[in-house]
Amino acid sequence: MSKYIVYVEPAEEGGYIVSCPHFPGCVTQGETLDEALEMIRDAIKGCIISLKKHGDPVPAGLGEIVEKIEVVEA
């Protein structure tokens, strides 16, 4: 199993929009955070299946070391 970065942002109309920069165009949404994360997980799986089917390389995952930092503007 590979790990990929996903970006989550609140949608203006409610819910969340999620994208994965490793797979350009891989964007989805959900009413709840859990639903949005499940939707992007499915979308990433679909991207991987499509890439393999067409003989294209699958982006490498992040490995096990993943950190999150928060930057607060002064």
mmCIF file of the N, C-alpha and C atoms, coordinates in Angstrom:
data_MODEL
# 
_entry.id   MODEL 
# 
loop_
_atom_site.group_PDB 
_atom_site.id 
_atom_site.type_symbol 
_atom_site.label_atom_id 
_atom_site.label_alt_id 
_atom_site.label_comp_id 
_atom_site.label_asym_id 
_atom_site.label_entity_id 
_atom_site.label_seq_id 
_atom_site.pdbx_PDB_ins_code 
_atom_site.Cartn_x 
_atom_site.Cartn_y 
_atom_site.Cartn_z 
_atom_site.occupancy 
_atom_site.B_iso_or_equiv 
_atom_site.pdbx_formal_charge 
_atom_site.auth_seq_id 
_atom_site.auth_comp_id 
_atom_site.auth_asym_id 
_atom_site.auth_atom_id 
_atom_site.pdbx_PDB_model_num 
ATOM 1   N N  . MET A 1 1  ? 0.843   -1.170 0.000   1.00 0.00 ? 1  MET A N  1 
ATOM 2   C CA . MET A 1 1  ? 0.000   0.000  0.000   1.00 0.00 ? 1  MET A CA 1 
ATOM 3   C C  . MET A 1 1  ? 0.891   1.236  0.000   1.00 0.00 ? 1  MET A C  1 
ATOM 4   N N  . SER A 1 2  ? 0.597   2.180  -0.866  1.00 0.00 ? 2  SER A N  1 
ATOM 5   C CA . SER A 1 2  ? 1.347   3.435  -0.948  1.00 0.00 ? 2  SER A CA 1 
ATOM 6   C C  . SER A 1 2  ? 0.587   4.551  -0.253  1.00 0.00 ? 2  SER A C  1 
ATOM 7   N N  . LYS A 1 3  ? 1.319   5.550  0.183   1.00 0.00 ? 3  LYS A N  1 
ATOM 8   C CA . LYS A 1 3  ? 0.712   6.729  0.796   1.00 0.00 ? 3  LYS A CA 1 
ATOM 9   C C  . LYS A 1 3  ? 0.933   7.909  -0.133  1.00 0.00 ? 3  LYS A C  1 
ATOM 10  N N  . TYR A 1 4  ? -0.103  8.719  -0.292  1.00 0.00 ? 4  TYR A N  1 
ATOM 11  C CA . TYR A 1 4  ? -0.038  9.907  -1.134  1.00 0.00 ? 4  TYR A CA 1 
ATOM 12  C C  . TYR A 1 4  ? -0.568  11.101 -0.365  1.00 0.00 ? 4  TYR A C  1 
ATOM 13  N N  . ILE A 1 5  ? -0.055  12.272 -0.686  1.00 0.00 ? 5  ILE A N  1 
ATOM 14  C CA . ILE A 1 5  ? -0.553  13.507 -0.084  1.00 0.00 ? 5  ILE A CA 1 
ATOM 15  C C  . ILE A 1 5  ? -1.901  13.842 -0.714  1.00 0.00 ? 5  ILE A C  1 
ATOM 16  N N  . VAL A 1 6  ? -2.836  14.257 0.122   1.00 0.00 ? 6  VAL A N  1 
ATOM 17  C CA . VAL A 1 6  ? -4.098  14.790 -0.383  1.00 0.00 ? 6  VAL A CA 1 
ATOM 18  C C  . VAL A 1 6  ? -4.342  16.135 0.288   1.00 0.00 ? 6  VAL A C  1 
ATOM 19  N N  . TYR A 1 7  ? -4.948  17.029 -0.453  1.00 0.00 ? 7  TYR A N  1 
ATOM 20  C CA . TYR A 1 7  ? -5.297  18.346 0.074   1.00 0.00 ? 7  TYR A CA 1 
ATOM 21  C C  . TYR A 1 7  ? -6.802  18.388 0.293   1.00 0.00 ? 7  TYR A C  1 
ATOM 22  N N  . VAL A 1 8  ? -7.190  18.827 1.470   1.00 0.00 ? 8  VAL A N  1 
ATOM 23  C CA . VAL A 1 8  ? -8.604  18.930 1.832   1.00 0.00 ? 8  VAL A CA 1 
ATOM 24  C C  . VAL A 1 8  ? -8.917  20.395 2.078   1.00 0.00 ? 8  VAL A C  1 
ATOM 25  N N  . GLU A 1 9  ? -9.982  20.864 1.469   1.00 0.00 ? 9  GLU A N  1 
ATOM 26  C CA . GLU A 1 9  ? -10.410 22.232 1.719   1.00 0.00 ? 9  GLU A CA 1 
ATOM 27  C C  . GLU A 1 9  ? -11.930 22.286 1.794   1.00 0.00 ? 9  GLU A C  1 
ATOM 28  N N  . PRO A 1 10 ? -12.455 23.172 2.633   1.00 0.00 ? 10 PRO A N  1 
ATOM 29  C CA . PRO A 1 10 ? -13.910 23.292 2.723   1.00 0.00 ? 10 PRO A CA 1 
ATOM 30  C C  . PRO A 1 10 ? -14.484 23.813 1.405   1.00 0.00 ? 10 PRO A C  1 
ATOM 31  N N  . ALA A 1 11 ? -15.594 23.246 1.009   1.00 0.00 ? 11 ALA A N  1 
ATOM 32  C CA . ALA A 1 11 ? -16.286 23.719 -0.196  1.00 0.00 ? 11 ALA A CA 1 
ATOM 33  C C  . ALA A 1 11 ? -17.202 24.878 0.193   1.00 0.00 ? 11 ALA A C  1 
ATOM 34  N N  . GLU A 1 12 ? -17.337 25.852 -0.690  1.00 0.00 ? 12 GLU A N  1 
ATOM 35  C CA . GLU A 1 12 ? -18.182 27.016 -0.398  1.00 0.00 ? 12 GLU A CA 1 
ATOM 36  C C  . GLU A 1 12 ? -19.616 26.622 -0.082  1.00 0.00 ? 12 GLU A C  1 
ATOM 37  N N  . GLU A 1 13 ? -20.108 25.612 -0.777  1.00 0.00 ? 13 GLU A N  1 
ATOM 38  C CA . GLU A 1 13 ? -21.498 25.196 -0.598  1.00 0.00 ? 13 GLU A CA 1 
ATOM 39  C C  . GLU A 1 13 ? -21.667 24.175 0.524   1.00 0.00 ? 13 GLU A C  1 
ATOM 40  N N  . GLY A 1 14 ? -20.595 23.885 1.237   1.00 0.00 ? 14 GLY A N  1 
ATOM 41  C CA . GLY A 1 14 ? -20.620 22.898 2.319   1.00 0.00 ? 14 GLY A CA 1 
ATOM 42  C C  . GLY A 1 14 ? -19.879 21.642 1.896   1.00 0.00 ? 14 GLY A C  1 
ATOM 43  N N  . GLY A 1 15 ? -19.460 20.876 2.847   1.00 0.00 ? 15 GLY A N  1 
ATOM 44  C CA . GLY A 1 15 ? -18.707 19.669 2.557   1.00 0.00 ? 15 GLY A CA 1 
ATOM 45  C C  . GLY A 1 15 ? -17.248 19.993 2.298   1.00 0.00 ? 15 GLY A C  1 
ATOM 46  N N  . TYR A 1 16 ? -16.555 19.076 1.627   1.00 0.00 ? 16 TYR A N  1 
ATOM 47  C CA . TYR A 1 16 ? -15.115 19.208 1.418   1.00 0.00 ? 16 TYR A CA 1 
ATOM 48  C C  . TYR A 1 16 ? -14.734 18.819 0.002   1.00 0.00 ? 16 TYR A C  1 
ATOM 49  N N  . ILE A 1 17 ? -13.721 19.490 -0.517  1.00 0.00 ? 17 ILE A N  1 
ATOM 50  C CA . ILE A 1 17 ? -13.114 19.162 -1.801  1.00 0.00 ? 17 ILE A CA 1 
ATOM 51  C C  . ILE A 1 17 ? -11.737 18.576 -1.490  1.00 0.00 ? 17 ILE A C  1 
ATOM 52  N N  . VAL A 1 18 ? -11.398 17.468 -2.141  1.00 0.00 ? 18 VAL A N  1 
ATOM 53  C CA . VAL A 1 18 ? -10.125 16.799 -1.891  1.00 0.00 ? 18 VAL A CA 1 
ATOM 54  C C  . VAL A 1 18 ? -9.433  16.550 -3.226  1.00 0.00 ? 18 VAL A C  1 
ATOM 55  N N  . SER A 1 19 ? -8.129  16.807 -3.261  1.00 0.00 ? 19 SER A N  1 
ATOM 56  C CA . SER A 1 19 ? -7.349  16.554 -4.474  1.00 0.00 ? 19 SER A CA 1 
ATOM 57  C C  . SER A 1 19 ? -6.046  15.865 -4.101  1.00 0.00 ? 19 SER A C  1 
ATOM 58  N N  . CYS A 1 20 ? -5.451  15.215 -5.095  1.00 0.00 ? 20 CYS A N  1 
ATOM 59  C CA . CYS A 1 20 ? -4.185  14.520 -4.890  1.00 0.00 ? 20 CYS A CA 1 
ATOM 60  C C  . CYS A 1 20 ? -3.199  15.009 -5.946  1.00 0.00 ? 20 CYS A C  1 
ATOM 61  N N  . PRO A 1 21 ? -2.162  15.767 -5.541  1.00 0.00 ? 21 PRO A N  1 
ATOM 62  C CA . PRO A 1 21 ? -1.227  16.329 -6.518  1.00 0.00 ? 21 PRO A CA 1 
ATOM 63  C C  . PRO A 1 21 ? -0.391  15.293 -7.259  1.00 0.00 ? 21 PRO A C  1 
ATOM 64  N N  . HIS A 1 22 ? -0.275  14.083 -6.739  1.00 0.00 ? 22 HIS A N  1 
ATOM 65  C CA . HIS A 1 22 ? 0.478   13.037 -7.442  1.00 0.00 ? 22 HIS A CA 1 
ATOM 66  C C  . HIS A 1 22 ? -0.239  12.584 -8.714  1.00 0.00 ? 22 HIS A C  1 
ATOM 67  N N  . PHE A 1 23 ? -1.556  12.804 -8.763  1.00 0.00 ? 23 PHE A N  1 
ATOM 68  C CA . PHE A 1 23 ? -2.382  12.393 -9.894  1.00 0.00 ? 23 PHE A CA 1 
ATOM 69  C C  . PHE A 1 23 ? -3.143  13.628 -10.394 1.00 0.00 ? 23 PHE A C  1 
ATOM 70  N N  . PRO A 1 24 ? -2.569  14.395 -11.328 1.00 0.00 ? 24 PRO A N  1 
ATOM 71  C CA . PRO A 1 24 ? -3.227  15.606 -11.810 1.00 0.00 ? 24 PRO A CA 1 
ATOM 72  C C  . PRO A 1 24 ? -4.664  15.330 -12.265 1.00 0.00 ? 24 PRO A C  1 
ATOM 73  N N  . GLY A 1 25 ? -5.571  16.187 -11.840 1.00 0.00 ? 25 GLY A N  1 
ATOM 74  C CA . GLY A 1 25 ? -6.975  16.026 -12.192 1.00 0.00 ? 25 GLY A CA 1 
ATOM 75  C C  . GLY A 1 25 ? -7.747  15.111 -11.261 1.00 0.00 ? 25 GLY A C  1 
ATOM 76  N N  . CYS A 1 26 ? -7.066  14.524 -10.297 1.00 0.00 ? 26 CYS A N  1 
ATOM 77  C CA . CYS A 1 26 ? -7.731  13.624 -9.345  1.00 0.00 ? 26 CYS A CA 1 
ATOM 78  C C  . CYS A 1 26 ? -8.318  14.474 -8.221  1.00 0.00 ? 26 CYS A C  1 
ATOM 79  N N  . VAL A 1 27 ? -9.581  14.845 -8.397  1.00 0.00 ? 27 VAL A N  1 
ATOM 80  C CA . VAL A 1 27 ? -10.289 15.729 -7.465  1.00 0.00 ? 27 VAL A CA 1 
ATOM 81  C C  . VAL A 1 27 ? -11.665 15.149 -7.217  1.00 0.00 ? 27 VAL A C  1 
ATOM 82  N N  . THR A 1 28 ? -12.120 15.218 -5.982  1.00 0.00 ? 28 THR A N  1 
ATOM 83  C CA . THR A 1 28 ? -13.452 14.740 -5.649  1.00 0.00 ? 28 THR A CA 1 
ATOM 84  C C  . THR A 1 28 ? -13.971 15.530 -4.461  1.00 0.00 ? 28 THR A C  1 
ATOM 85  N N  . GLN A 1 29 ? -15.150 15.198 -3.995  1.00 0.00 ? 29 GLN A N  1 
ATOM 86  C CA . GLN A 1 29 ? -15.726 15.908 -2.859  1.00 0.00 ? 29 GLN A CA 1 
ATOM 87  C C  . GLN A 1 29 ? -16.604 14.985 -2.043  1.00 0.00 ? 29 GLN A C  1 
ATOM 88  N N  . GLY A 1 30 ? -16.950 15.439 -0.848  1.00 0.00 ? 30 GLY A N  1 
ATOM 89  C CA . GLY A 1 30 ? -17.838 14.685 0.021   1.00 0.00 ? 30 GLY A CA 1 
ATOM 90  C C  . GLY A 1 30 ? -18.515 15.625 0.997   1.00 0.00 ? 30 GLY A C  1 
ATOM 91  N N  . GLU A 1 31 ? -19.649 15.191 1.512   1.00 0.00 ? 31 GLU A N  1 
ATOM 92  C CA . GLU A 1 31 ? -20.399 16.009 2.469   1.00 0.00 ? 31 GLU A CA 1 
ATOM 93  C C  . GLU A 1 31 ? -19.702 16.083 3.822   1.00 0.00 ? 31 GLU A C  1 
ATOM 94  N N  . THR A 1 32 ? -19.034 15.011 4.211   1.00 0.00 ? 32 THR A N  1 
ATOM 95  C CA . THR A 1 32 ? -18.285 14.972 5.466   1.00 0.00 ? 32 THR A CA 1 
ATOM 96  C C  . THR A 1 32 ? -16.815 14.723 5.143   1.00 0.00 ? 32 THR A C  1 
ATOM 97  N N  . LEU A 1 33 ? -15.954 14.970 6.111   1.00 0.00 ? 33 LEU A N  1 
ATOM 98  C CA . LEU A 1 33 ? -14.539 14.720 5.901   1.00 0.00 ? 33 LEU A CA 1 
ATOM 99  C C  . LEU A 1 33 ? -14.283 13.241 5.636   1.00 0.00 ? 33 LEU A C  1 
ATOM 100 N N  . ASP A 1 34 ? -14.925 12.368 6.395   1.00 0.00 ? 34 ASP A N  1 
ATOM 101 C CA . ASP A 1 34 ? -14.750 10.925 6.174   1.00 0.00 ? 34 ASP A CA 1 
ATOM 102 C C  . ASP A 1 34 ? -15.190 10.515 4.779   1.00 0.00 ? 34 ASP A C  1 
ATOM 103 N N  . GLU A 1 35 ? -16.328 11.042 4.330   1.00 0.00 ? 35 GLU A N  1 
ATOM 104 C CA . GLU A 1 35 ? -16.819 10.712 2.991   1.00 0.00 ? 35 GLU A CA 1 
ATOM 105 C C  . GLU A 1 35 ? -15.857 11.232 1.923   1.00 0.00 ? 35 GLU A C  1 
ATOM 106 N N  . ALA A 1 36 ? -15.360 12.453 2.102   1.00 0.00 ? 36 ALA A N  1 
ATOM 107 C CA . ALA A 1 36 ? -14.430 13.038 1.128   1.00 0.00 ? 36 ALA A CA 1 
ATOM 108 C C  . ALA A 1 36 ? -13.142 12.221 1.041   1.00 0.00 ? 36 ALA A C  1 
ATOM 109 N N  . LEU A 1 37 ? -12.622 11.775 2.181   1.00 0.00 ? 37 LEU A N  1 
ATOM 110 C CA . LEU A 1 37 ? -11.403 10.973 2.176   1.00 0.00 ? 37 LEU A CA 1 
ATOM 111 C C  . LEU A 1 37 ? -11.634 9.603  1.538   1.00 0.00 ? 37 LEU A C  1 
ATOM 112 N N  . GLU A 1 38 ? -12.787 9.020  1.760   1.00 0.00 ? 38 GLU A N  1 
ATOM 113 C CA . GLU A 1 38 ? -13.104 7.737  1.122   1.00 0.00 ? 38 GLU A CA 1 
ATOM 114 C C  . GLU A 1 38 ? -13.235 7.913  -0.393  1.00 0.00 ? 38 GLU A C  1 
ATOM 115 N N  . MET A 1 39 ? -13.815 9.025  -0.811  1.00 0.00 ? 39 MET A N  1 
ATOM 116 C CA . MET A 1 39 ? -13.976 9.300  -2.243  1.00 0.00 ? 39 MET A CA 1 
ATOM 117 C C  . MET A 1 39 ? -12.615 9.482  -2.922  1.00 0.00 ? 39 MET A C  1 
ATOM 118 N N  . ILE A 1 40 ? -11.681 10.207 -2.276  1.00 0.00 ? 40 ILE A N  1 
ATOM 119 C CA . ILE A 1 40 ? -10.365 10.399 -2.904  1.00 0.00 ? 40 ILE A CA 1 
ATOM 120 C C  . ILE A 1 40 ? -9.588  9.088  -2.911  1.00 0.00 ? 40 ILE A C  1 
ATOM 121 N N  . ARG A 1 41 ? -9.774  8.268  -1.889  1.00 0.00 ? 41 ARG A N  1 
ATOM 122 C CA . ARG A 1 41 ? -9.118  6.946  -1.870  1.00 0.00 ? 41 ARG A CA 1 
ATOM 123 C C  . ARG A 1 41 ? -9.576  6.133  -3.085  1.00 0.00 ? 41 ARG A C  1 
ATOM 124 N N  . ASP A 1 42 ? -10.887 6.141  -3.349  1.00 0.00 ? 42 ASP A N  1 
ATOM 125 C CA . ASP A 1 42 ? -11.418 5.420  -4.512  1.00 0.00 ? 42 ASP A CA 1 
ATOM 126 C C  . ASP A 1 42 ? -10.919 6.032  -5.823  1.00 0.00 ? 42 ASP A C  1 
ATOM 127 N N  . ALA A 1 43 ? -10.851 7.368  -5.870  1.00 0.00 ? 43 ALA A N  1 
ATOM 128 C CA . ALA A 1 43 ? -10.391 8.040  -7.087  1.00 0.00 ? 43 ALA A CA 1 
ATOM 129 C C  . ALA A 1 43 ? -8.927  7.710  -7.375  1.00 0.00 ? 43 ALA A C  1 
ATOM 130 N N  . ILE A 1 44 ? -8.099  7.683  -6.337  1.00 0.00 ? 44 ILE A N  1 
ATOM 131 C CA . ILE A 1 44 ? -6.687  7.333  -6.516  1.00 0.00 ? 44 ILE A CA 1 
ATOM 132 C C  . ILE A 1 44 ? -6.554  5.901  -7.005  1.00 0.00 ? 44 ILE A C  1 
ATOM 133 N N  . LYS A 1 45 ? -7.328  4.988  -6.425  1.00 0.00 ? 45 LYS A N  1 
ATOM 134 C CA . LYS A 1 45 ? -7.299  3.594  -6.882  1.00 0.00 ? 45 LYS A CA 1 
ATOM 135 C C  . LYS A 1 45 ? -7.661  3.516  -8.367  1.00 0.00 ? 45 LYS A C  1 
ATOM 136 N N  . GLY A 1 46 ? -8.666  4.286  -8.779  1.00 0.00 ? 46 GLY A N  1 
ATOM 137 C CA . GLY A 1 46 ? -9.063  4.316  -10.191 1.00 0.00 ? 46 GLY A CA 1 
ATOM 138 C C  . GLY A 1 46 ? -7.959  4.857  -11.086 1.00 0.00 ? 46 GLY A C  1 
ATOM 139 N N  . CYS A 1 47 ? -7.267  5.891  -10.626 1.00 0.00 ? 47 CYS A N  1 
ATOM 140 C CA . CYS A 1 47 ? -6.141  6.444  -11.401 1.00 0.00 ? 47 CYS A CA 1 
ATOM 141 C C  . CYS A 1 47 ? -5.046  5.404  -11.566 1.00 0.00 ? 47 CYS A C  1 
ATOM 142 N N  . ILE A 1 48 ? -4.734  4.690  -10.487 1.00 0.00 ? 48 ILE A N  1 
ATOM 143 C CA . ILE A 1 48 ? -3.684  3.673  -10.540 1.00 0.00 ? 48 ILE A CA 1 
ATOM 144 C C  . ILE A 1 48 ? -4.062  2.557  -11.506 1.00 0.00 ? 48 ILE A C  1 
ATOM 145 N N  . ILE A 1 49 ? -5.302  2.104  -11.457 1.00 0.00 ? 49 ILE A N  1 
ATOM 146 C CA . ILE A 1 49 ? -5.775  1.047  -12.358 1.00 0.00 ? 49 ILE A CA 1 
ATOM 147 C C  . ILE A 1 49 ? -5.655  1.506  -13.807 1.00 0.00 ? 49 ILE A C  1 
ATOM 148 N N  . SER A 1 50 ? -6.063  2.753  -14.076 1.00 0.00 ? 50 SER A N  1 
ATOM 149 C CA . SER A 1 50 ? -6.010  3.281  -15.442 1.00 0.00 ? 50 SER A CA 1 
ATOM 150 C C  . SER A 1 50 ? -4.564  3.405  -15.934 1.00 0.00 ? 50 SER A C  1 
ATOM 151 N N  . LEU A 1 51 ? -3.676  3.909  -15.084 1.00 0.00 ? 51 LEU A N  1 
ATOM 152 C CA . LEU A 1 51 ? -2.272  4.031  -15.484 1.00 0.00 ? 51 LEU A CA 1 
ATOM 153 C C  . LEU A 1 51 ? -1.671  2.670  -15.814 1.00 0.00 ? 51 LEU A C  1 
ATOM 154 N N  . LYS A 1 52 ? -1.918  1.693  -14.961 1.00 0.00 ? 52 LYS A N  1 
ATOM 155 C CA . LYS A 1 52 ? -1.386  0.345  -15.198 1.00 0.00 ? 52 LYS A CA 1 
ATOM 156 C C  . LYS A 1 52 ? -1.953  -0.252 -16.480 1.00 0.00 ? 52 LYS A C  1 
ATOM 157 N N  . LYS A 1 53 ? -3.252  -0.043 -16.705 1.00 0.00 ? 53 LYS A N  1 
ATOM 158 C CA . LYS A 1 53 ? -3.917  -0.582 -17.892 1.00 0.00 ? 53 LYS A CA 1 
ATOM 159 C C  . LYS A 1 53 ? -3.288  -0.040 -19.170 1.00 0.00 ? 53 LYS A C  1 
ATOM 160 N N  . HIS A 1 54 ? -2.876  1.218  -19.134 1.00 0.00 ? 54 HIS A N  1 
ATOM 161 C CA . HIS A 1 54 ? -2.298  1.854  -20.320 1.00 0.00 ? 54 HIS A CA 1 
ATOM 162 C C  . HIS A 1 54 ? -0.775  1.776  -20.355 1.00 0.00 ? 54 HIS A C  1 
ATOM 163 N N  . GLY A 1 55 ? -0.190  1.073  -19.393 1.00 0.00 ? 55 GLY A N  1 
ATOM 164 C CA . GLY A 1 55 ? 1.257   0.897  -19.384 1.00 0.00 ? 55 GLY A CA 1 
ATOM 165 C C  . GLY A 1 55 ? 2.034   2.129  -18.949 1.00 0.00 ? 55 GLY A C  1 
ATOM 166 N N  . ASP A 1 56 ? 1.357   3.054  -18.293 1.00 0.00 ? 56 ASP A N  1 
ATOM 167 C CA . ASP A 1 56 ? 2.017   4.273  -17.820 1.00 0.00 ? 56 ASP A CA 1 
ATOM 168 C C  . ASP A 1 56 ? 2.548   4.066  -16.399 1.00 0.00 ? 56 ASP A C  1 
ATOM 169 N N  . PRO A 1 57 ? 3.589   4.804  -16.025 1.00 0.00 ? 57 PRO A N  1 
ATOM 170 C CA . PRO A 1 57 ? 4.143   4.636  -14.677 1.00 0.00 ? 57 PRO A CA 1 
ATOM 171 C C  . PRO A 1 57 ? 3.198   5.184  -13.600 1.00 0.00 ? 57 PRO A C  1 
ATOM 172 N N  . VAL A 1 58 ? 3.194   4.527  -12.468 1.00 0.00 ? 58 VAL A N  1 
ATOM 173 C CA . VAL A 1 58 ? 2.400   4.960  -11.318 1.00 0.00 ? 58 VAL A CA 1 
ATOM 174 C C  . VAL A 1 58 ? 3.316   5.794  -10.420 1.00 0.00 ? 58 VAL A C  1 
ATOM 175 N N  . PRO A 1 59 ? 2.882   6.999  -10.030 1.00 0.00 ? 59 PRO A N  1 
ATOM 176 C CA . PRO A 1 59 ? 3.719   7.820  -9.155  1.00 0.00 ? 59 PRO A CA 1 
ATOM 177 C C  . PRO A 1 59 ? 4.090   7.074  -7.868  1.00 0.00 ? 59 PRO A C  1 
ATOM 178 N N  . ALA A 1 60 ? 5.330   7.271  -7.450  1.00 0.00 ? 60 ALA A N  1 
ATOM 179 C CA . ALA A 1 60 ? 5.797   6.632  -6.221  1.00 0.00 ? 60 ALA A CA 1 
ATOM 180 C C  . ALA A 1 60 ? 5.082   7.247  -5.021  1.00 0.00 ? 60 ALA A C  1 
ATOM 181 N N  . GLY A 1 61 ? 4.842   6.429  -4.042  1.00 0.00 ? 61 GLY A N  1 
ATOM 182 C CA . GLY A 1 61 ? 4.237   6.912  -2.806  1.00 0.00 ? 61 GLY A CA 1 
ATOM 183 C C  . GLY A 1 61 ? 5.270   7.628  -1.953  1.00 0.00 ? 61 GLY A C  1 
ATOM 184 N N  . LEU A 1 62 ? 4.857   8.058  -0.795  1.00 0.00 ? 62 LEU A N  1 
ATOM 185 C CA . LEU A 1 62 ? 5.708   8.835  0.091   1.00 0.00 ? 62 LEU A CA 1 
ATOM 186 C C  . LEU A 1 62 ? 6.576   7.992  1.010   1.00 0.00 ? 62 LEU A C  1 
ATOM 187 N N  . GLY A 1 63 ? 6.314   6.714  1.101   1.00 0.00 ? 63 GLY A N  1 
ATOM 188 C CA . GLY A 1 63 ? 7.041   5.901  2.068   1.00 0.00 ? 63 GLY A CA 1 
ATOM 189 C C  . GLY A 1 63 ? 6.390   6.031  3.432   1.00 0.00 ? 63 GLY A C  1 
ATOM 190 N N  . GLU A 1 64 ? 7.117   5.722  4.459   1.00 0.00 ? 64 GLU A N  1 
ATOM 191 C CA . GLU A 1 64 ? 6.551   5.716  5.797   1.00 0.00 ? 64 GLU A CA 1 
ATOM 192 C C  . GLU A 1 64 ? 6.742   7.021  6.561   1.00 0.00 ? 64 GLU A C  1 
ATOM 193 N N  . ILE A 1 65 ? 7.667   7.868  6.119   1.00 0.00 ? 65 ILE A N  1 
ATOM 194 C CA . ILE A 1 65 ? 7.915   9.105  6.859   1.00 0.00 ? 65 ILE A CA 1 
ATOM 195 C C  . ILE A 1 65 ? 7.069   10.223 6.253   1.00 0.00 ? 65 ILE A C  1 
ATOM 196 N N  . VAL A 1 66 ? 6.034   10.589 6.959   1.00 0.00 ? 66 VAL A N  1 
ATOM 197 C CA . VAL A 1 66 ? 5.154   11.658 6.521   1.00 0.00 ? 66 VAL A CA 1 
ATOM 198 C C  . VAL A 1 66 ? 4.967   12.598 7.710   1.00 0.00 ? 66 VAL A C  1 
ATOM 199 N N  . GLU A 1 67 ? 5.282   13.838 7.532   1.00 0.00 ? 67 GLU A N  1 
ATOM 200 C CA . GLU A 1 67 ? 5.138   14.828 8.595   1.00 0.00 ? 67 GLU A CA 1 
ATOM 201 C C  . GLU A 1 67 ? 4.187   15.913 8.136   1.00 0.00 ? 67 GLU A C  1 
ATOM 202 N N  . LYS A 1 68 ? 3.580   16.574 9.085   1.00 0.00 ? 68 LYS A N  1 
ATOM 203 C CA . LYS A 1 68 ? 2.685   17.686 8.789   1.00 0.00 ? 68 LYS A CA 1 
ATOM 204 C C  . LYS A 1 68 ? 3.151   18.875 9.607   1.00 0.00 ? 68 LYS A C  1 
ATOM 205 N N  . ILE A 1 69 ? 3.271   20.021 8.941   1.00 0.00 ? 69 ILE A N  1 
ATOM 206 C CA . ILE A 1 69 ? 3.628   21.223 9.667   1.00 0.00 ? 69 ILE A CA 1 
ATOM 207 C C  . ILE A 1 69 ? 2.559   22.270 9.412   1.00 0.00 ? 69 ILE A C  1 
ATOM 208 N N  . GLU A 1 70 ? 2.431   23.154 10.357  1.00 0.00 ? 70 GLU A N  1 
ATOM 209 C CA . GLU A 1 70 ? 1.481   24.259 10.219  1.00 0.00 ? 70 GLU A CA 1 
ATOM 210 C C  . GLU A 1 70 ? 2.275   25.540 10.310  1.00 0.00 ? 70 GLU A C  1 
ATOM 211 N N  . VAL A 1 71 ? 2.060   26.430 9.357   1.00 0.00 ? 71 VAL A N  1 
ATOM 212 C CA . VAL A 1 71 ? 2.753   27.704 9.340   1.00 0.00 ? 71 VAL A CA 1 
ATOM 213 C C  . VAL A 1 71 ? 1.709   28.790 9.603   1.00 0.00 ? 71 VAL A C  1 
ATOM 214 N N  . VAL A 1 72 ? 1.951   29.560 10.636  1.00 0.00 ? 72 VAL A N  1 
ATOM 215 C CA . VAL A 1 72 ? 1.026   30.636 11.001  1.00 0.00 ? 72 VAL A CA 1 
ATOM 216 C C  . VAL A 1 72 ? 1.678   31.943 10.613  1.00 0.00 ? 72 VAL A C  1 
ATOM 217 N N  . GLU A 1 73 ? 0.970   32.723 9.813   1.00 0.00 ? 73 GLU A N  1 
ATOM 218 C CA . GLU A 1 73 ? 1.514   34.013 9.387   1.00 0.00 ? 73 GLU A CA 1 
ATOM 219 C C  . GLU A 1 73 ? 1.468   34.986 10.553  1.00 0.00 ? 73 GLU A C  1 
ATOM 220 N N  . ALA A 1 74 ? 2.499   35.810 10.649  1.00 0.00 ? 74 ALA A N  1 
ATOM 221 C CA . ALA A 1 74 ? 2.581   36.794 11.746  1.00 0.00 ? 74 ALA A CA 1 
ATOM 222 C C  . ALA A 1 74 ? 1.756   38.025 11.428  1.00 0.00 ? 74 ALA A C  1 
# 
